[in-house]
Amino acid sequence: MRSLFVLILILIASGAKSAQSDSIELLLSNVKIQIEATEAINDMYNFKFERAEMQFRWIRQQHPEHPLPYYLLGLSQWWKIMPNISNTMWDDVFLDYIDTSIEKAKVLHENPKSQLEASFFLAAGYALKGRLYSERGSWVKAANAGRRALKYQRESENMHYLSPEFLFGDALYNYYSVWIRENYPLLRPIMISFPKGDKALGIEQLRQVARNAFYTRTEAQLFLMRILALEEHDMPAALQVSEYLHTTFPDNPYFHRFYARIVYSTGRRSQLEKICLEIIERIDSGQTGYEANSGRYAGFFLGQYYDSRRMWDKAKIYYERAVEFGEEMEAFETGYFLYSMLHLAHIAESEKAYNTASEYLGRIKKYARRKRPVYKEAKTDLKRIRKKQKSTK
C-alpha cells in the first residue's frame, strides 16, 4: 500500500502548470514567491525550522487565502517526522496545516482560471495525508486520501511540461511506474490504466531537474540519491549526490545518515569514522532531528570500523550504543540492532565471556525471524558456546 502512495506522490508532482490571470492570485507561477519559498525550503531542509516557518508565515500573511503557505507549513512538519518516520509528535500539526491547505484549494478550485493551480494543492495535500495514514497503518483513511489525490491529479495529467520543475513529476512517474510493476505484482492491475514508463528516461530526467530546477532541485536530488543507492545499486553515483546534499545541508540528519550509509557501503572507511562520530555527538548534544534512528546506523558503522581494525574495546562501545538506540526505538527486528548483538557476542566469545555471549545470542533468537540468516547464525553460535561453557566447568 505504501508503494501506491509513492506513485500518487510522484504523479501529483506534475500537477502544477503555468497559468496567468489578472484577477486570480496564482503563486506557483510567481517567480518572486518561488524564490522566497525556495530560500525558506532550503532552511527547512537544513532543519532550521524556526527560520523557515517564519518565512512561510510571512507568505501566509501576504496571501492568507492561498493554499501555498499552509502546504509549506505542513511540509515543514513532515520534515520533522522524516528522521524517524514512526515519530507521531508532529502528526496533528501536520494534518491541521494540510487540511487548511486543502480547504483553501477547494475554494480556489471553484474558479476555472485558478482550477489548475488548485488541483496541484488538492492532489499534493491528499497524497501527503495518504502517505502519513499509510505509515500509521490507517489503510481506509489512506485509500480514501489516495483516491482524492488521483482525482485531482487527473485534471492536469495531459498537460505538457513547460520547465524543469514540471519535468520532476514526469521523471518520477517514468521510473516508479515501471518499478512498481516489477516489485509489486499485486498492484499491476491498478497500473493497467496508466501509461508505461521508462526507468532509464526517468533517471535522466531526474538528473536534468537536479541540475536545472530551483524549486524542485533538492527533491529531485533526494529521489535520485535513493533510486541510485537502493534500487539501481549504483553506489558511486549515489555517493556523489549524497555528498552534495550533506555538504549543502550539513544539519539535515536524514541526509547525514544516508551519506554515512553510502560511505560505509562503498568502503570509504577513512571518512566513515569522522562522519559517524559527528552523528553520535549531535545526538548526545540534542541537536534538532538527531535521534535514535540515526544512532542505530552510526553506532553499527563505528562498531564495524573499529572491529575491522581489531580495536575491540571501541567496537564494543559503539555496538552497545547501536543496541541501546534500537531498544529506545523498539526496533528489535532491524538488522543494525540484531547484527550489533551478534558482533558483541563474537567479541565476548573471544574474551571467553561465554555467559555474556550466550545472552546476546539468546536475544537474537528471541527477536529475529527464524528464516533470517542472523537467526541461523546465532543458533549455530549458541550451540558452540554452550559446548565451551560445559568444557570449562
Secondary structure, DSSP 8 states (H G I E B T S, - for coil): -HHHHHHHHHHHTT-------SSS---TT-HHHHHHHHHHHHHHHTT-HHHHHHHHHHHHHH-TTSHHHHHHHHHHHHHHHTTSTT--TTHHHHHHHHHHHHHHHHHHHTSGGGHHHHHHHHHHHHHHHHHHHHHTT-HHHHHHHHHHHHHHHGGGTT----SHHHHHHHHHHHHHHHHHHHH-GGGHHHHTTS----HHHHHHHHHHHHHH-SSSHHHHHHHHHHIIIIIS--HHHHHHHHHHHHHHSTT-HHHHHHHHHHHHHTT-HHHHHHHHHHHHHHHHHT-TT--HHHHHHHHHHHHHHHHHTT-HHHHHHHHHHHHHHHHHHT-TTSHHHHHHHHHHHHHHHHTT-HHHHHHHHHHHHHHS-TTSHHHHHHHHHHHHHHHHHHHH-
